[in-house]
Amino acid sequence: MEADGDDAAPPGAAVTPSAEFPTLGDADRAALGRIGDHWRAPRHPGDLPVDPTLGRRDNQPRPTQLGRLAPIDMFTVAEADELVAGGAAAQPDSRAGRAVARARRALVGPPLTSSSVADERMRKLVALPVLSSDLLSSVAYGPEAMLAVLVLAGSAALGLALPLAALLAVLMVAVGVSYRQTIPAYPHGAGSYIVAGDNLGRTAGLAAAAGLILDYVLTVSVSVAAGVHAVTSALPALTRWAVPLGVLVIVVLLAGNLRGVRAAGNLFVLPTYAFLVALSVVLAVGYAKAAARGFAPVPPPAVPAAEGLGLLLVLRAFSSGAVSMTGIEAVSNAVPAFRPTEWRNARTTLGWMVAMLVTLFAGLVGLIHLDGLAPRADQTLLSQLGRVTFPTGPGYAILQATTALILLLAANTAFNGFPRLLFFMARDGHAPRRFLHMGDRLAFSNGLVALAVVAAVVLVAFGGHTESLIPLYAVGVFLAFTLSQSGMVAHWWRRRGGGWRRRLAVNAVGATLSGLVLVTAAVAKFTEGAWVVVLAVPLLVLLFRRIHRHYATLARALALHPPPPAPPVEGEELPQQVRHLVVVPVARLNRASLRALAYATSLGQPTLAVHIAPEEAEADRFRDQWRAWGDHLRLETIVSPYRAVIGPLAHYLAALRAASPDLTLTVIVPEVVLRRRRYRLLHSRAEQRLRAALRALPGVVVTSVPVHVPR
Amino acid sequence: MEADGDDAAPPGAAVTPSAEFPTLGDADRAALGRIGDHWRAPRHPGDLPVDPTLGRRDNQPRPTQLGRLAPIDMFTVAEADELVAGGAAAQPDSRAGRAVARARRALVGPPLTSSSVADERMRKLVALPVLSSDLLSSVAYGPEAMLAVLVLAGSAALGLALPLAALLAVLMVAVGVSYRQTIPAYPHGAGSYIVAGDNLGRTAGLAAAAGLILDYVLTVSVSVAAGVHAVTSALPALTRWAVPLGVLVIVVLLAGNLRGVRAAGNLFVLPTYAFLVALSVVLAVGYAKAAARGFAPVPPPAVPAAEGLGLLLVLRAFSSGAVSMTGIEAVSNAVPAFRPTEWRNARTTLGWMVAMLVTLFAGLVGLIHLDGLAPRADQTLLSQLGRVTFPTGPGYAILQATTALILLLAANTAFNGFPRLLFFMARDGHAPRRFLHMGDRLAFSNGLVALAVVAAVVLVAFGGHTESLIPLYAVGVFLAFTLSQSGMVAHWWRRRGGGWRRRLAVNAVGATLSGLVLVTAAVAKFTEGAWVVVLAVPLLVLLFRRIHRHYATLARALALHPPPPAPPVEGEELPQQVRHLVVVPVARLNRASLRALAYATSLGQPTLAVHIAPEEAEADRFRDQWRAWGDHLRLETIVSPYRAVIGPLAHYLAALRAASPDLTLTVIVPEVVLRRRRYRLLHSRAEQRLRAALRALPGVVVTSVPVHVPR
């Protein structure tokens, strides 16, 4: 199985900062050589006028003119023949820049180099709380959700909880085993997106991804809202601050995660273990008391039946109980965040987690049955259990506090999974490429920020009342489960390695059970809100495909090998093909425009100056000044009687290109750079407007010659 | 007097589109020649590769690649040796562009050439309604404002209205005569800003301008709100739409004014004359009835005195009545909008206006006295007068309707004055230069839009209840009056031409009376809101001076003659001084980067390629690809272990410049141009970010080589 796993790993499946720089394919590489063969430089310029290695010296220059950019302690000599850009050597130049840098450092910590990727790994004992808070926290509401449906058929139906819990335990074990099988098969991160995409095709993968993305966002919003609600129930004075508090929690989670994987892990170790301990004590004390009375169940309070006990009701109860499984996905997605051997540690951690989940879930359902508890509107089952177990002492308060805390931290699992999912999607071109970028703490900052923003928007939009979003959960998650496990079935079917029948069977059971839950949840909860997911998943898939199509078109257009079907309009890809005409628009003669003219002339290419005049008289005046200067360059004046400047200039350039389509026009504009931003309002920013107008024109290169003004 | 007027006109005082292109001074011109003498082009490039005159041909090329820019019917042969950019030849290329162009045309009309400046002049009969609606509309509330103060001392005090009206008539005549004297002295537009600035110094001019700017904005907000209020009083169902209605009126006024001077005039002729006729009929019928009873005054209803009849009360009544004079400034500011001979027509129009104002004001006060009317809370005096005069028939309704309409149109006067004032201020560098630009309908579009936006914001901020702003009016206006007339006193004193004593006396009387009203208004209404003006005027003056200082610094830095005290960092102003190093940042090798490399190489200057790698391994891979290409250019790789790209690159360039400060670095970046804006989200826009980062660096020129992608 291990060898099999390593084989299956696609070569580029590792999470690496180099993913932003894809390697060239063989065809492209060959084309590159052919293009190089035809490369003719028109003149052979002499040596460079400056040593580009900067003398590999150690006394680093510290340029301080870059305003908000922190100066970088660059240019330390590496063993190789290249420069290395070190950390920030000093504070940025501007006051705002310094403040931002300081706040950033305090919140996020110092930057980490790419080579510390390996260091930022999690021990199993750290990974367990980081990745399991979502999964384990759901036992706080899973049993309750199931019993709340059963009790609709009267208190007698509560007895069905035990067989259903057994069935759910089977489901948990089946899904758990399935993921255990997936991890070594995909040791570089084996989310549903990759497994379903690899084995069932792109659309299946994207559907799984869409389901997971919805799930991640909902996890954050709902968990944070529920956690804050738990706090505000205890401290009602805070109720009116619930939404700001929720946003604050999201910001804290974001900051913790921007600090990097390990730092985030440390933040979350204690509360998760506290919750585990508290719940274990509840179970131990509860079962000890039950043992003392010979495991005789207390009869539950009589509740009248609201509906008949039909199959649909049982299925609804089953699918409601299944929300306890949300979060099981986290480990297989985060395999590369483990210490080596990654897949082995991940698999072990997953095993622990499933074992704990089954124990806690089954233990809780059993204890609730033994104590004869039924769902009540005013108190959660866990709270009732706490009161029964700890009639006195601080036990009850501790249980409630740790429950509230772990609900808040459950959101953190999404902060682990979401950016990784987007990284893998972006690598395939299904998500914006910026999700490939690792921030200076080796976290996928863009993905983290995106999740925090969307979740905060959902939280604020629902005014903190996100309970109604809980039904949406199960659909997205079980869509991903079903697709992932069906994918594993296809995987084993195709490979037929040792023991494939057993493995296929395990995954097939998991897929069938998950699929059943998916259909039940989608149908039974359609009107409760599941329709949103049913609608959103195909729309998201469509969006991802659109994004992919755009990147594919772009890649085709920019590819080096065989000419693309629609070649770019600019054909010049060899120096000898470029025919220059330099155009300098001049509005008035001053130092700035003379600098642009000098720069243009110094390039040694044919040069033309253009002046746009609003009136004939002004044109004459300008030509007169031009002669006073010495008439060093050909000047063309255009009278623009409607006083527009940008339009006529752009159309004149277009006409020049039309007259001679193989020309490359270089438009050289002086750009007066003002030190203070507020003074920009006083200028027409003609340079920027011209640049925007000329963007659409092929073969027109725009060059800004900066002229810095002291104030 | 006429000759005197022409002499006094500063040469550049005309409103001309060429004001955006100031002429060079003698010192600059001489310096230009000296610089030209040292101009050495390093190589003499041959002829231009394309005919820049485009063959002066008549078959115009119609480039259609400019998206939103409408293609321009350019290049018709002019008699002179330059091109002329004609009107739009066709619809813009993109759908959005076409829609905007069509809406614009429908709202604003076809563009007007600069040479039609002379055509866009007003006949006197058109100028009268355009410029007088503000002035004349104020008689609708001026008498009422005065009597409302007097009645505080009981109905007996109402008898003081007649002497006060006489005094105000004297004031009106004095100010009117003063402005009549100003118009020929400043035939190119003689607003308080220019007159006060010319004769009393810059600060006085700016204070007058600040007062007028506040007045113009308030005029629009208050008149529109009052007009809408009159409408909603008649049709209470519209009350809840008052604010949107007001904004709509402002938009209509803006559109009308963007259409240009003459078109706006036509829009306003009818209502103003209708108001004049309605008011004249009221006076004629009223006095006829009074004559029938032998001019015996009806005793006013008994009103108990609320305060004693002191000097302050009389002064307050006087200054309240003086609001009838707001708007008198309009004519002298708009002299150039008249047909030639401009100043003569303007003066005649002003004469008519003052005559009408005095007649209407005095007539109304007299008739109110004869009919024994006193201010009432539930009805305006004009409305009472209408009911007395027209007990039956549609006369009353017509009077009220025309009153409401002229109040709405009074706002239009501000749309005439405000952009002109800002034009003059911008020409002197006291306001942003964009206010110099005439739109394609020869209107100062930027000024019009600025006024509309600020007035709409004030209207919305006060929820349409702008009555409380009325006290602010008088202070700003009379500040401008006082400064303008004091300026004229200084003017005559300095010149001492024929009849200067008489003229000085006339202006001195006007200045003294205006000053008295100013002080009275500022003191008596200080707590009512005048403190805002007292505070805002110095702040605005400070702002204008700041703006002027910025432009002056800039002009010094860019001036051609003697080296500025703080010279720009980039010293290269002659081609032979420029030492090139071309730097091409390359992230990956594809068509886009090869095009940038080819372009860079074709310039024939020393060239260096730079690659920023996140890891050592990626750097090795890239160097390998570079060799596969043929290693045509020197490549420098920089490992950025913190994965930042822009920062290290910017600091590398800064270090190169630091190592060799006389270098001009040209950074050449490929810019992938996407057809659709929405796809930009999918790209990191490194080109823009690099450009922003490099802005602050002196001697770094950024060149974007566009690569157009079909989709």
Interface residues (C-beta under 8 A of the other chain):
Chain A: T16 P17 S18 E20 F21 P22 T23 L24 D28 R29 L32 G33 I35 G36 D37 W39 A41 P42 R43 P45 G46 D47 L48 P49 V50 D51 P52 T53 L54 G55 Q60 P61 P63 Q65 L66 G67 L69 A70 P71 I72 M74 F75 A78 A80 E82 L83 V84 A85 G86 G87 P111 L112 T113 S114 S115 P432 R433 R434 H437 M438 G439 D440 I547 H550 Y551 T553 L554 A557 L558 A559 L560 A566 P568 V569 E570 E572 E573 L574 P575 Q576 Q577 V578 R579 H580 L581 A587 R588 L589 N590 R591 A592 L594 R595 A598 Y599 T601 S602 L603 G604 Q605 P606 T607 L608 I612 A613 P614 E615 E616 A617 E618 A619 R621 F622 Q625 A628 W629 G630 H632 R634 E636 T637 I638 V639 S640 P641 Y642 R643 A644 I646 G647 P648 A650 H651 Y652 A654 A655 L656 R657 A658 A659 S660 L663 T664 T666 V672 V673 Y679 L681 L682 H683 S684 R691 A693 R695 A696 L697 P698 G699 V700 V701 V702 T703 S704 V705 P706 V707 H708 V709 P710 R711
Chain B: T16 P17 S18 E20 F21 P22 T23 L24 D28 R29 L32 G33 I35 G36 D37 W39 A41 P42 R43 P45 G46 D47 L48 P49 V50 D51 P52 T53 L54 G55 Q60 P61 P63 Q65 L66 G67 L69 A70 P71 I72 M74 F75 A78 A80 E82 L83 V84 A85 G86 G87 P111 L112 T113 S114 S115 P432 R433 R434 H437 M438 G439 D440 I547 H550 Y551 T553 L554 A557 L558 A559 L560 A566 P568 V569 E570 E572 E573 L574 P575 Q576 Q577 V578 R579 H580 L581 A587 R588 L589 N590 R591 A592 L594 R595 A598 Y599 T601 S602 L603 G604 Q605 P606 T607 L608 I612 A613 P614 E615 E616 A617 E618 A619 R621 F622 Q625 A628 W629 G630 H632 R634 E636 T637 I638 V639 S640 P641 Y642 R643 A644 I646 G647 P648 A650 H651 Y652 A654 A655 L656 R657 A658 A659 S660 L663 T664 T666 E671 V672 V673 Y679 L681 L682 H683 S684 R691 A693 R695 A696 L697 P698 G699 V700 V701 V702 T703 S704 V705 P706 V707 H708 V709 P710 R711
